[in-house]
Amino acid sequence: MAEIFADGFSQWLTYFSKDRDITAKAFAHMFVLDQFYVALAGDRVAAFGACTDCQKFSTELQSAPLRRHLGWFKGTMAALILKREFQKPFINPPAETGSIEFIGTALSFRGQGAASAVIQHMLDHLPYRNYLIEEVADTNVPAIRLYEKLGFTEYRRKPLSSMQARRSGINHMISLRLEKA
C-alpha cells in the first residue's frame, strides 16, 4: 500500500523526497488498516481506499518514522503539515455519512477497474446513506471521472492560492458527494 501511495500522491510528496522508495518507507506506518479496503490480484494489492465515519481518521502520522526516512527537518515538516491535512476533523458532517479517502491504484493495474471495485464494494457494504470525497485535485481528471461514473457529484470547488497553484499546477480542490436512494 505504501508504494501505491507514494506513486499516487507523488505530486504532493516530492518536496519531502523525490525517491519513491524512501517516500514509501516514510509513510508505510500511517495507514489505520481497519479503515482500509483493498482489491487483490493474486497476492498483490491492485488498489486500495479508506472509508471512515467522519469521526475517526484513516491515517495516523508519527514523527519518528518520518524523520528516520526523510531526515530531521523534512520529517518534522511532513509530520506537521501532513498531519494537519490528513487528520483534519469534519465539522458537523451530515448524519449517516462516510468519508472515502486515499484511493490509490498500483501503476500496473490503472485503468482496469480496481479502484472502481474498491469504491463500489464500500458503497454496497457499508451502512452510510451519504458519502463524501474531499479535496481531489482538479488536475486528477481520471479520478474525477471515476467518481462521477460511480454517481458522485461535485459540491464544492476550493481555489488554491496563486502561489500554491503556480507551484503545484493545481487550481482547485474539488469535493464530491453521493447520496444513496
C-alpha positions in Angstrom: 0.0 0.0 0.0 2.8 2.4 0.8 4.3 2.0 -2.7 0.9 2.7 -4.3 0.5 5.7 -2.0 4.0 7.0 -3.0 3.2 6.7 -6.7 -0.4 8.0 -6.5 0.4 11.0 -4.3 3.8 11.8 -5.7 2.9 15.3 -6.9 2.2 16.2 -3.2 5.1 14.4 -1.7 8.1 15.3 -3.9 9.1 18.1 -1.6 9.9 15.6 1.1 11.7 13.1 -1.3 11.9 12.5 -5.0 12.8 8.9 -4.3 9.6 6.8 -4.4 11.1 4.0 -2.2 12.1 6.5 0.5 8.7 8.1 0.4 7.0 4.6 0.6 9.1 3.7 3.6 8.5 7.0 5.3 4.7 6.7 5.1 4.2 3.0 5.4 3.4 3.3 9.1 0.5 5.7 8.7 -2.4 3.5 7.5 -5.0 2.6 10.1 -5.7 -0.7 8.5 -9.2 -1.4 9.8 -10.3 1.7 7.8 -8.9 0.4 4.5 -10.3 -1.8 1.8 -8.1 -3.5 -0.9 -8.6 -5.1 -4.3 -6.2 -8.0 -4.7 -4.9 -9.5 -7.9 -3.4 -12.8 -6.7 -1.2 -11.8 -3.8 -0.7 -8.2 -5.0 -2.6 -5.1 -3.9 -4.1 -3.7 -7.1 -6.0 -0.8 -5.4 -7.0 0.4 -2.0 -9.1 3.1 -0.3 -10.3 4.0 3.1 -13.8 4.8 4.4 -14.3 6.4 7.8 -17.4 7.5 9.7 -16.2 11.2 9.5 -15.2 10.9 13.2 -12.2 8.5 13.0 -9.1 9.0 10.9 -7.8 6.6 8.3 -4.2 7.7 8.9 -2.0 8.3 11.9 1.2 10.1 11.2 4.1 9.6 13.5 7.1 11.9 13.6 9.8 9.2 14.3 9.5 7.1 11.1 9.1 10.3 9.0 12.3 11.7 10.5 14.1 8.4 10.1 13.4 8.2 6.4 13.2 11.9 5.4 15.7 13.4 7.7 15.1 15.6 10.8 13.9 18.7 9.0 11.8 17.3 6.2 10.4 14.6 8.5 9.4 17.2 11.1 7.8 19.3 8.3 5.9 16.3 6.9 4.6 15.4 10.4 3.4 19.0 11.0 2.0 19.8 7.5 0.5 16.4 6.6 -1.0 15.7 10.0 -3.0 18.9 9.6 -4.1 17.8 6.1 -4.6 14.0 6.6 -6.1 14.2 10.1 -8.4 17.1 9.6 -11.7 16.6 11.5 -15.0 17.1 9.8 -17.1 19.9 11.2 -20.7 18.8 11.6 -20.8 16.0 9.0 -24.3 15.0 7.8 -25.8 12.0 9.7 -25.1 8.6 8.2 -22.1 9.9 6.2 -18.9 8.0 5.2 -15.8 9.7 4.1 -14.0 7.9 1.2 -10.2 8.7 1.4 -6.9 7.8 -0.1 -8.0 5.9 -3.2 -4.9 4.6 -4.9 -4.2 2.1 -7.7 -0.9 0.3 -8.5 0.6 1.6 -11.7 0.3 -1.8 -13.4 -3.4 -2.0 -12.6 -4.5 1.5 -13.6 -7.5 1.7 -16.0 -8.5 -1.9 -15.2 -11.3 -1.2 -12.7 -9.5 -2.0 -9.5 -10.3 1.4 -7.8 -13.9 1.2 -9.1 -14.2 -2.2 -7.4 -12.9 -0.9 -4.1 -15.2 2.0 -4.1 -18.2 0.0 -5.3 -17.6 -2.5 -2.5 -17.7 0.3 0.1 -20.9 1.7 -1.4 -22.5 -1.8 -1.4 -21.4 -3.0 2.0 -21.0 0.0 4.3 -24.1 1.4 6.2 -23.9 5.0 5.1 -26.5 6.8 3.1 -24.2 9.6 2.1 -20.5 9.5 1.0 -18.0 12.3 0.7 -14.8 12.5 -1.2 -12.9 15.6 -0.1 -10.3 17.6 -1.9 -9.5 15.9 -5.2 -7.0 18.0 -7.3 -8.7 19.4 -10.4 -5.8 18.1 -12.4 -6.6 14.5 -11.4 -9.1 14.1 -14.2 -9.1 10.2 -14.2 -10.1 10.2 -10.5 -12.8 12.8 -11.0 -14.2 10.8 -14.0 -14.2 7.6 -12.0 -16.1 9.2 -9.1 -18.6 10.8 -11.4 -19.1 7.4 -13.2 -19.9 5.9 -9.8 -22.5 8.6 -9.2 -20.6 11.3 -7.2 -21.3 14.9 -8.0 -19.2 18.0 -7.3 -20.5 20.1 -4.4 -17.5 22.4 -3.6 -14.6 23.8 -5.5 -11.9 25.4 -3.4 -9.4 27.6 -5.1 -5.7 27.3 -4.2 -3.7 30.5 -3.6 -1.9 31.7 -6.7 1.4 30.7 -5.1 0.2 27.2 -4.4 -1.4 26.9 -7.9 1.8 28.0 -9.5 4.0 25.6 -7.5 1.7 22.6 -7.9 -0.1 23.2 -11.2 -3.4 22.6 -9.4 -6.0 25.4 -9.5 -8.8 24.0 -7.4 -9.5 21.2 -4.9 -12.8 19.5 -5.7 -15.1 17.9 -3.2 -17.7 15.3 -4.3 -20.7 13.6 -2.7 -23.0 10.7 -3.3 -26.4 10.3 -1.7 -27.8 6.8 -1.9 -31.5 6.4 -2.6 
